[in-house]
C-alpha cells in the first residue's frame, strides 16, 4: 500500500504464501524446506477459484522472483533471511541467463518481483500492518465471486 500498488497486487502480496498453509508447511515441521513442494503453484491454483490472473500470477511467480533477483542483483542474495537462503537452494538457486529471459516474458513477473521485495521488507519484527478488515475489503473488491 505504501508503494502505491494496485489493489490486485496488494491482495496477491497478502495471500502469496497461502500454499504453505494448504500444504501444512511451516518451520515447526522437522522437514520444512527439505523439498520444494511448489507452494506458489498450489496457492495460485487454489486462489484461481476466486481471483483472476492479476492476483494469481504474481503469487505463482513470487518464488521464481527471488531466484530472478539473485541472478540480476547479486547483492540481493546477501539480504535474504536464513529461511529464504535455505529455500533458495531447494528452489534451484539463482536463475541462469536463459531463465531470466524466460521469466521476463511471464504475465505478472514485474508484480512478482515487487511482491518479493515487499515480502523481504515485511520480515521486520513488530512492524505495523493494516487491519484484517482492511484486507478483507480489498479482497472482496477484486474477487470474481463472493468470498464468504
Buried (B, 14 or more C-beta within 10 A) or exposed (E): BEEEBEBBBBBBBBBBBBBBBBEEBEEEEEEBBEEEBBBBBBBBBBBBEBBEBBBBBBBBBBBBBBBBBBBBEEEBBEBBEEEBBBBBEEBEEBBEEEBBEEBEEBBBBBBBBBBBBBBBEEEEEEEEEEEEEEBEEBBEEBBEEEEE
